[in-house]
Amino acid sequence: MPDTPPIPAPIIDLPAWFPAWANDLAQKYFSGTACFFVIHGNVHDLIPVPVEGGTEFLNLSDFLGRHLFAQWDIVLEHNLSQGLQALAGGDANRHQKMMQGLTDLFGPYRNWSRDPDDILLTLDQMIERTLIEDDPKKRRRMAVVFDFGQYLVPPGDVASIAGRVASRVVRFLDWARNPWIRRINMAFCLVSENISELNTRLSSSPFIATVEIPMPNEAARKSFIDERFRTNVTTFAATADTMNAGQLTASSNGLSLLSLDHLIAMASRSGGVTVRQFQELKKNAIERQCGGFLEFVEPKHKLDLVVGLEAAVKRLRDDAGLITNGHQDAAPMGYLICGPVGTGKSFLAECYAGSIGIPCVKLRNFRSKYVGETEGNLQRVLTVLRSLGPVVVMIDEADASLGDRNQEGDSGTSGRVFSMIAQQMGDTRYRGRIIWMLLTCRPDLLPIDLKRQGRAEVHIPLFYPHGEDDIRKMFGVMGKKNGIKLDASKLTLNERHKTLSGADIESVVLTARRYALIADRNEVTQDDIAKALGDFIPSAQGIEKDMQEAAAVLECTQLDFLTPEWRERLDASGGRAKLQQQFTQMRAMVESM
């Protein structure tokens, strides 16, 4: 190989409108940091590009061909479906010039192989020919974009990946670390929505730079919406009922531009979109973006409906006020809500979200049996959550859903999932924007990494109603929650009823309504409630319920969250140590059953 000085990369003043990720990629390339890039994240969305008289929106391939590599001699795109294509960005003359040079190497276009290994071998020959060119001025500047890279170099360990996949991984690594390639104008981009779906030897290589395309920010959404309104001025005539461009921009966080385009297209057919219509369309669009792994919950109640937890409700209401008034930096990163089954953990979380007036979502089962897909599903959800905030994220049965870093038997998937969740929960940039609500009746099984300060900071224990007054109030709350008018002030309670949980009381209320409907009555009477209560037999929980309650008390982070009885027990000499000992004994008994 000739020992000639490297040709310096052309100094390009990038336009001010270039997205941040493109600036990052260009900076890493021109500084000589890397010539091989993994582009991941929101890769299938539109990219706004200012043009004379407005804004056009390009997909990633067109943006790379027209703008990022606009001055390069040869720009190629490859995917397993179409094989190799010249990426000229719509310039016919440039495309023809590229094809002339490629025909000399590959032969006539109709004869080009679509086998990826044949193509990579030919690209290797092109690279070698360029490197040994004596005249630096004749060296062609070349960029290759590998779209849907996860199908070209999927994840897997050394023993499991096939020889062809292993060969591609090694070839890419050779290109990335070749010092001669870095000395000339040559770049490679491997595109995948989820970086976890790529072979880890590539994504974690120090010779390969990763660049994430985020969800569109407010400026990108504004330019897109303004352009759509400008080109459909008669369709989007402002009315008192429909949303204007400013309202759509402010409310469309979390949406990709493609989803927003679909939403606006639907609105244009009906002459506009109301706030309620937009909320429903946005909810459906985001659930689709997340592959169904995120479920929106529409809170119908506020904290005013919560009974018997005065200190906890005050803390949640104060935190909600901080977020509402723009003091997100003073809000906790998350909450751990724990207590025996049936104490209303989900209900409390929903009431909190309703009091703030922000979206509330549930994390659904995102796990898959395929290698790398579980992490990819979670990454897709986290990407949307980061752009959607402020948002409340509820994770029910958190001890089972999140796993821990030491879990075995699944090739390390649970450990990686745990690491991704823990990293996001501890990212203080999203304080007050992503509010985590971990719900569990077994907080002792939740890893301490997630319960520490800086993640799930506030631990709120929940208990069954204490005393007849609380039980009667709970009957009223459950009636209101289910749209049933009832008066429980004269309800007769005996000793058996003093251990009822909130879930038990709701079941009694629904049974009372059933009796009323069978009798062709719409109103629930005292007799209906009394009959339902008399017939109801609470589930036998015994030591397991006591263990769950003790675990919740031991996790509590604020003394006034506890009932007077529990505060008195803990204040006694050695009270906490005795409770810990009792809990350990109860846990051993439950696990031995």
C-alpha positions in Angstrom: 0.0 0.0 0.0 1.6 3.4 -1.0 2.8 5.5 1.9 1.2 8.7 0.8 -0.1 11.4 3.1 -3.8 11.1 3.8 -6.2 13.3 1.9 -7.8 15.6 4.5 -11.6 15.3 4.7 -13.3 18.3 3.2 -14.1 21.0 5.6 -17.9 21.4 5.4 -19.8 24.1 7.3 -22.9 22.2 8.3 -26.1 24.1 7.9 -27.6 25.5 11.2 -30.8 23.5 10.6 -28.9 20.1 10.6 -30.4 17.8 13.3 -28.1 17.3 16.4 -27.6 13.6 15.6 -26.3 14.5 12.1 -23.9 17.1 13.5 -22.7 14.5 16.0 -22.0 11.9 13.3 -20.2 14.5 11.1 -18.1 15.7 14.0 -17.0 12.1 14.9 -16.2 11.4 11.2 -14.2 14.6 10.4 -12.3 14.4 13.7 -11.1 10.9 12.7 -12.8 9.2 15.7 -14.7 6.7 13.5 -15.6 5.8 9.9 -18.2 3.2 10.9 -21.4 4.2 12.5 -24.4 2.5 14.0 -27.5 4.7 13.6 -30.4 3.7 15.8 -33.5 5.0 17.5 -36.2 6.9 15.5 -34.7 5.8 12.2 -38.0 5.3 10.2 -39.3 8.8 10.8 -39.2 11.9 8.7 -36.5 14.5 8.9 -37.4 18.2 8.3 -35.2 20.0 5.7 -35.7 23.8 4.9 -36.3 24.6 1.3 -37.2 27.7 -0.6 -40.8 28.6 0.3 -41.2 26.0 3.1 -40.0 22.7 4.5 -39.7 19.3 3.0 -39.5 16.1 4.9 -37.2 13.3 4.0 -36.7 9.7 5.1 -33.3 8.8 6.5 -31.9 7.3 3.3 -32.8 10.4 1.3 -31.4 12.7 3.9 -28.1 10.9 3.9 -27.9 10.8 0.2 -29.0 14.4 -0.4 -27.4 16.2 2.5 -25.0 14.4 4.7 -23.1 12.7 1.8 -24.2 15.1 -0.8 -20.7 15.8 -2.2 -19.4 12.2 -2.1 -18.7 10.4 -5.4 -20.4 7.1 -4.6 -23.2 6.6 -2.0 -24.7 3.2 -1.8 -27.6 1.7 0.2 -28.1 -2.0 0.9 -30.9 -4.0 2.4 -31.7 -7.7 2.1 -34.8 -7.1 0.0 -33.4 -4.8 -2.7 -29.7 -5.6 -2.6 -27.4 -2.7 -3.5 -28.7 0.6 -4.8 -27.1 3.9 -5.7 -28.3 6.6 -3.3 -28.2 9.8 -5.3 -30.8 11.8 -3.4 -33.1 12.4 -6.4 -30.3 13.9 -8.6 -30.6 12.1 -12.0 -27.2 13.2 -13.3 -25.5 12.2 -10.1 -27.3 8.8 -10.1 -26.2 8.2 -13.7 -22.6 9.1 -12.9 -22.6 6.7 -9.9 -24.1 3.9 -12.0 -21.5 4.3 -14.7 -18.7 3.7 -12.1 -20.6 0.8 -10.4 -21.3 -0.9 -13.7 -17.5 -1.2 -14.3 -17.3 -3.2 -11.0 -20.5 -5.1 -10.8 -21.4 -5.4 -14.5 -24.9 -4.5 -15.8 -27.4 -3.7 -13.1 -29.7 -6.6 -14.0 -26.9 -9.0 -13.3 -26.1 -7.6 -9.8 -26.2 -10.2 -7.1 -28.6 -9.8 -4.2 -26.7 -12.2 -2.0 -25.3 -10.1 0.8 -22.0 -12.0 1.1 -21.4 -11.5 -2.6 -22.1 -7.8 -2.3 -19.8 -7.4 0.8 -17.0 -9.2 -1.1 -17.4 -6.8 -4.0 -17.4 -3.8 -1.6 -14.3 -5.2 0.0 -12.7 -5.2 -3.5 -13.8 -1.6 -4.1 -12.3 -0.5 -0.8 -9.0 -2.3 -1.6 -8.9 -0.8 -5.0 -9.4 2.7 -3.6 -6.8 2.2 -0.9 -4.1 1.1 -3.4 -4.8 4.0 -5.8 -1.5 5.8 -6.3 -3.0 9.2 -7.2 -4.9 10.6 -4.2 -7.0 12.7 -6.5 -8.5 9.7 -8.2 -9.6 8.1 -4.9 -13.4 8.2 -4.9 -15.2 9.3 -1.8 -17.5 6.4 -0.9 -20.3 5.9 1.7 -22.3 2.8 2.2 -25.6 2.7 4.2 -26.8 -0.8 5.4 -30.5 -0.4 6.1 -32.3 -2.9 8.5 -28.9 -4.0 9.7 -30.4 -6.2 12.4 -31.2 -8.8 9.7 -27.7 -8.6 8.3 -25.8 -9.0 11.6 -28.3 -10.3 14.2 -27.2 -10.8 17.9 -25.9 -14.1 19.2 -22.9 -15.6 20.9 -19.9 -17.0 19.1 -21.2 -20.6 19.3 -24.7 -19.8 18.0 -24.3 -17.4 15.1 -23.9 -19.1 11.7 -20.7 -18.9 9.7 -22.1 -16.4 7.2 -23.2 -14.0 10.0 -19.9 -14.4 11.8 -18.1 -13.5 8.5 -20.1 -10.3 8.1 -19.4 -9.3 11.7 -15.7 -9.8 11.2 -15.7 -8.0 7.9 -17.4 -4.9 9.4 -15.0 -4.9 12.3 -12.1 -5.1 9.9 -13.4 -2.0 8.0 -14.1 -0.1 11.3 -10.6 -0.6 12.7 -8.6 -0.3 9.5 -6.4 2.8 9.9 -6.0 3.2 6.2 -9.8 3.5 5.6 -9.9 6.2 8.3 -7.3 8.2 6.3 -9.4 8.5 3.2 -13.0 9.7 2.6 -14.9 6.5 3.3 -17.8 5.9 5.7 -20.2 3.1 6.6 -23.6 3.4 8.4 -25.4 0.4 9.9 -29.1 1.4 10.5 -31.3 -0.4 13.0 -34.2 0.8 15.1 -33.1 -1.0 18.2 -29.4 -1.2 18.9 -30.0 -4.3 21.0 -31.0 -6.2 17.8 -27.5 -5.9 16.4 -24.6 -8.2 17.1 -23.1 -6.8 20.3 -19.6 -7.2 19.0 -20.4 -4.4 16.6 -22.5 -2.1 18.8 -20.0 -2.3 21.7 -16.8 -2.1 19.6 -14.6 0.9 20.4 -13.9 1.3 16.7 -17.6 1.8 15.9 -19.5 5.0 16.9 -23.2 4.9 17.8 -25.6 7.7 16.9 -29.1 7.8 18.2 -31.9 9.6 16.3 -34.3 10.9 19.0 -38.1 11.4 18.7 -38.9 14.8 17.2 -38.6 17.7 19.5 -41.0 20.6 19.7 -39.2 22.6 16.9 -39.4 19.7 14.5 -43.1 19.1 15.3 -43.8 22.8 14.9 -42.2 23.0 11.5 -44.1 19.8 10.3 -47.5 21.0 11.6 -47.0 24.5 10.2 -46.1 23.1 6.8 -49.2 20.8 6.8 -51.4 23.7 7.9 -49.9 25.9 5.2 -50.6 23.4 2.4 -54.1 22.6 3.7 -55.2 26.1 4.7 -58.8 25.6 3.7 -59.1 22.3 5.4 -57.8 23.6 8.8 -60.1 26.6 9.2 -59.9 27.5 12.9 -63.1 27.0 14.9 -63.9 27.1 18.6 -64.0 23.3 18.7 -60.9 22.3 16.8 -57.2 22.6 17.7 -55.0 25.1 16.0 -51.3 24.6 15.0 -50.0 25.8 18.3 -52.2 23.5 20.4 -51.3 20.5 18.2 -47.6 21.3 18.6 -47.8 21.5 22.4 -49.8 18.4 22.7 -48.0 16.1 20.2 -45.0 15.2 22.3 -44.2 11.5 22.1 -45.4 11.2 18.5 -43.2 10.5 15.5 -43.7 12.8 12.5 -45.2 9.9 10.6 -47.8 9.3 13.3 -48.5 13.0 13.4 -48.9 13.0 9.6 -51.4 10.2 9.9 -53.3 12.1 12.6 -53.4 15.3 10.6 -54.6 13.4 7.5 -57.5 12.0 9.5 -58.3 15.5 10.8 -58.2 17.0 7.3 -60.9 14.7 6.2 -63.2 15.9 9.0 -62.3 19.5 8.8 -60.3 19.6 12.1 -59.7 17.7 15.3 -61.1 18.3 18.8 -59.0 17.9 21.9 -60.8 14.7 22.8 -60.4 13.3 19.3 -56.7 14.2 19.4 -56.1 12.6 22.8 -57.7 9.3 21.5 -55.8 9.4 18.3 -52.5 10.2 20.1 -53.1 7.4 22.6 -53.6 4.8 19.7 -50.6 6.2 17.8 -48.2 5.9 20.7 -49.4 2.4 21.6 -48.7 1.4 18.0 -45.3 3.1 18.1 -44.5 1.0 21.2 -45.6 -2.2 19.6 -48.4 -2.6 22.1 -46.0 -2.8 25.0 -47.3 0.4 26.5 -51.0 0.8 27.6 -52.6 4.2 28.4 -54.6 4.4 31.5 -57.2 7.2 31.7 -57.5 8.3 35.4 -61.1 8.9 36.3 -60.4 10.0 39.9 -58.2 12.2 41.9 -56.5 12.0 45.3 -59.6 13.4 47.0 -61.2 10.0 46.7 -58.5 8.2 48.7 -59.5 7.3 52.2 -57.4 6.8 55.4 -53.9 7.8 54.0 -53.8 11.4 55.0 -50.0 11.8 55.1 -49.4 9.8 51.9 -52.1 11.7 50.1 -50.7 15.0 51.2 -47.2 14.0 50.0 -48.5 13.0 46.6 -50.7 16.1 46.3 -47.7 18.3 47.2 -45.5 16.6 44.6 -48.2 16.9 42.0 -48.4 20.6 42.7 -44.6 21.0 42.3 -44.8 19.3 38.8 -47.9 21.3 37.8 -46.2 24.6 38.8 -43.0 23.8 36.8 -40.7 22.7 39.7 -39.9 19.3 38.4 -36.4 19.4 39.9 -38.0 19.2 43.3 -40.2 16.2 42.5 -39.1 12.6 43.3 -37.8 10.3 40.6 -40.4 7.7 41.5 -42.5 5.9 44.2 -42.6 2.5 45.6 -46.2 1.7 46.6 -46.4 -1.5 48.6 -48.8 -3.3 50.9 -50.9 -6.5 51.1 -53.0 -7.5 48.2 -56.3 -5.6 47.8 -55.1 -2.3 49.5 -55.6 -0.2 46.3 -52.0 0.3 45.0 -53.1 0.7 41.4 -56.0 2.9 42.4 -53.7 5.3 44.4 -51.3 5.5 41.4 -54.1 6.4 39.1 -55.5 9.0 41.4 -52.1 10.6 41.6 -51.9 10.8 37.8 -55.4 12.2 37.7 -54.5 14.9 40.2 -51.5 16.1 38.1 -53.5 15.8 34.9 -50.7 14.1 32.9 -50.7 10.8 30.9 -50.6 7.6 32.8 -49.3 4.4 31.2 -48.8 0.8 32.2 -45.8 -1.1 31.1 -47.0 -4.4 29.6 -45.2 -7.6 29.1 -42.4 -6.8 26.6 -40.5 -10.0 26.9 -39.9 -12.3 23.9 -38.4 -15.7 23.3 -36.1 -14.4 20.5 -32.5 -13.2 21.2 -32.3 -9.5 21.5 -36.0 -8.8 20.9 -36.8 -8.3 24.6 -34.2 -5.5 24.9 -35.3 -4.0 21.6 -39.0 -3.9 22.8 -38.0 -2.2 26.0 -35.7 0.3 24.2 -38.6 1.2 21.9 -40.8 1.9 24.9 -38.1 4.0 26.7 -37.5 6.1 23.6 -41.1 7.1 23.5 -41.3 7.7 27.3 -38.4 10.1 27.1 -40.2 12.2 24.5 -43.6 11.8 26.0 -42.9 13.2 29.5 -44.3 14.3 31.8 -45.8 10.9 32.2 -46.6 8.5 35.1 -45.3 5.0 34.4 -47.0 2.2 36.4 -45.3 -1.1 36.8 -47.6 -3.6 38.5 -46.1 -6.6 40.2 -42.8 -4.8 39.9 -40.8 -7.5 41.7 -41.7 -10.0 39.0 -41.7 -7.7 36.0 -38.3 -6.1 36.4 -36.2 -9.0 37.6 -32.7 -8.3 38.9 -29.1 -8.2 37.6 -28.3 -11.7 38.9 -31.1 -13.6 37.3 -29.9 -16.7 35.4 -31.3 -19.1 32.8 -32.2 -16.7 30.0 -28.7 -15.9 28.5 -28.5 -12.7 30.5 -31.6 -11.1 29.1 -33.1 -10.3 32.6 -29.9 -8.8 33.7 -29.8 -6.5 30.6 -33.4 -5.5 31.1 -32.8 -4.7 34.7 -29.8 -2.6 33.8 -31.8 -0.6 31.1 -34.7 0.1 33.6 -32.3 1.0 36.4 -30.3 3.3 34.2 -33.4 5.1 33.0 -34.9 5.4 36.4 -31.7 7.0 37.7 -31.3 9.5 34.9 -31.9 12.8 36.7 -32.5 14.6 33.4 -36.0 13.1 33.5 -36.8 14.1 37.1 -40.4 15.2 37.1 -40.8 14.1 33.5 -40.9 10.3 33.9 -42.5 9.5 37.3 -42.1 5.8 38.1 -44.7 4.0 40.2 -43.5 0.6 41.3 -46.4 -1.4 42.7 -45.8 -4.6 44.6 -47.1 -6.6 47.6 -43.5 -8.0 48.0 -41.1 -5.1 48.2 -38.6 -7.3 49.9 -38.2 -9.1 46.5 -37.5 -5.9 44.6 -33.7 -5.3 44.1 -32.3 -2.6 46.3 -30.8 -0.9 43.2 -34.4 0.2 42.2 -35.5 1.1 45.7 -32.6 3.4 46.6 -32.8 7.2 46.7 -32.4 8.6 43.2 -34.8 6.0 41.7 -37.9 5.0 43.6 -37.3 7.5 46.3 -40.6 7.6 48.2 -41.9 4.4 49.7 -45.6 4.5 50.6 -47.1 1.5 52.6 -50.8 0.8 52.2 -52.9 -0.9 54.8 -56.4 -2.3 55.1 -59.0 0.1 56.5 -58.7 0.6 60.2 -61.8 1.0 62.3 -65.5 1.2 61.4 -65.3 4.8 60.2 -62.6 4.0 57.6 -64.6 0.9 56.5 -67.8 2.9 56.0 -65.8 5.6 54.1 -64.3 3.0 51.9 -67.8 1.7 51.0 -68.6 5.3 49.9 -65.4 5.5 47.8 -66.0 2.2 46.1 -69.6 3.2 45.4 -68.4 6.4 43.8 -65.6 4.6 41.9 -68.2 2.3 40.3 -70.9 4.9 39.8 -73.2 3.5 42.6 -75.1 5.8 44.9 -75.1 4.3 48.4 -75.2 5.3 52.0 -73.1 3.2 54.3 -73.4 5.3 57.5 -75.9 3.0 59.1 -74.1 -0.2 58.0 -73.8 -2.8 60.8 -70.3 -4.3 61.0 -69.2 -7.2 63.1 -65.7 -8.5 64.0 -65.5 -10.5 60.8 -65.8 -7.4 58.7 -63.0 -5.5 60.4 -60.4 -7.3 58.3 -61.9 -6.4 54.9 -59.5 -5.0 52.3 -60.5 -2.4 49.8 -60.8 -5.1 47.1 -63.2 -7.0 49.4 -65.3 -3.9 50.0 -65.5 -3.3 46.2 -66.7 -6.8 45.7 -69.4 -6.4 48.3 -70.6 -3.1 46.6 -70.7 -4.8 43.2 -72.6 -7.7 44.7 -75.1 -5.3 46.2 -75.7 -3.7 42.8 -76.2 -7.2 41.3 -79.0 -7.8 43.9 -80.6 -4.5 43.0 -80.5 -5.2 39.3 -82.0 -8.7 39.7 -84.8 -7.0 41.6 -85.4 -4.6 38.7 -84.1 -1.6 40.7 -81.5 0.9 39.7 -80.8 2.1 43.2 -78.8 0.1 45.7 -80.5 0.0 49.1 -79.2 -0.5 52.6 -80.7 -4.0 52.6 -78.8 -4.8 49.4 -75.5 -3.9 51.0 -76.3 -5.6 54.3 -77.3 -8.8 52.4 -74.1 -8.7 50.3 -72.0 -8.0 53.4 -73.6 -10.8 55.4 -73.0 -13.3 52.6 -69.4 -12.3 51.9 -66.6 -14.4 53.3 -63.1 -12.7 53.1 -60.4 -14.8 51.6 -58.2 -16.6 54.1 -54.8 -14.8 54.0 -53.4 -15.3 57.5 -49.6 -15.2 57.8 -49.0 -14.2 54.1 -51.0 -11.0 54.6 -49.1 -10.3 57.9 -45.8 -10.8 56.1 -46.8 -8.4 53.2 -47.9 -5.8 55.7 -44.6 -6.1 57.7 -42.6 -5.8 54.5 -44.4 -2.6 53.6 -43.8 -1.2 57.1 -40.1 -2.0 56.9 -39.8 -0.3 53.5 -41.6 2.9 54.6 -39.5 6.1 54.1 -41.6 8.6 56.0 -42.8 7.9 59.6 -46.2 9.6 59.3 -47.2 7.3 56.4 -47.7 4.6 59.1 -50.8 4.0 61.2 -50.6 5.0 64.9 -50.3 1.3 65.9 -47.3 0.7 63.6 -45.6 3.9 64.7 -46.0 2.9 68.3 -44.5 -0.6 67.6 -41.5 0.9 65.7 -40.9 3.6 68.4 -40.6 1.0 71.1 -37.1 -0.1 72.1 -35.7 -2.4 69.4 -39.1 -2.3 67.6 -37.6 -2.2 64.1 -35.2 -5.1 64.8 -38.0 -7.2 66.3 -40.2 -6.6 63.3 -37.4 -7.5 61.0 -36.9 -10.7 62.9 -40.6 -11.5 62.8 -40.7 -10.8 59.0 -37.8 -13.1 58.4 -39.5 -15.9 60.3 -42.8 -15.3 58.4 -41.1 -15.3 55.1 -39.4 -18.6 55.8 -42.7 -20.1 56.8 -44.5 -18.8 53.6 -41.7 -20.1 51.4 -41.7 -23.5 53.0 -45.5 -24.0 52.4 
